[in-house]
Amino acid sequence: MDEIINRLRKVRKGAMFIIEAPSGTGKGTVIKEILKADDNIKFSVSVTTRPPRDGEVEGVDYYFVTDEQYNEFLEQDAFYEYVDSQYGSRYGTLRSEVDSFINVGQDVLFDMDWAGARQMRKKAGDDVVTIYLLPPSVKELRKRLEGRGTDSKEVIEKRMGIILDKISHWDEFDYVIVNANLQETVTKIQKIISGERMRRVRQVGLKGFVKELVKEAKEDA
Ligand code: 5GP
């Protein structure tokens, strides 16, 4: 029986969890907590042309590239999805970050905007699960953006300016959580992840397992 369970685990199809939120909602922290607690989910490191913020690490938070390097990725068709951001920087998800994991039952977590989530849904359909985090209030959001102390006043105003536009896309997402409390939000997302893992379409090994059960039942009779 153990052998069968192990085989089942291996043939499970990975899911793509996309988390989006207006900047300052605490998305980065939530993502870090989810990854820390679960070895079966891998972060998809995006490519960006924006400069690193304090504490951000190359290859961990992003692959930081120049416009020229980004253009090369575009020419090579290396992106699963990409977006020229409203902040004047460009972002993209490399195919190499995704494909090899999904097929061996490894889930992948994406920090991605609504435009990217749309593209992913088009390409990967049911493999994609989208989660939107809302801030508890705009006042709180501004406080968090300013408290971060990493973006200039101009960038903060720009980010504040597009927040309403971003929020208008909340109803394109499968799950919506108001991030009022970090630990509660993390727990809610963990529940979503474990529920989605159990969906029949993801458990592609079930057919064989049920076959074995039926065979065993017949032998038992
Ligand atoms: P930030 O510059 O604050 O790290 O990210 C700005 C926005 O770009 C966020 O909404 C983030 O989710 C989004 N983003 C980061 N990486 C990607 C990506 O690979 N694709 C898309 N479409 N959006 C991304």
Residues whose N, C-alpha, C, O or C-beta is under 5 A from the ligand:
A	BS01	5GP	I19 A21 S23 S46 V47 Y82 V83 Y91 G92 T93 D111 M112 D113 A115 G116
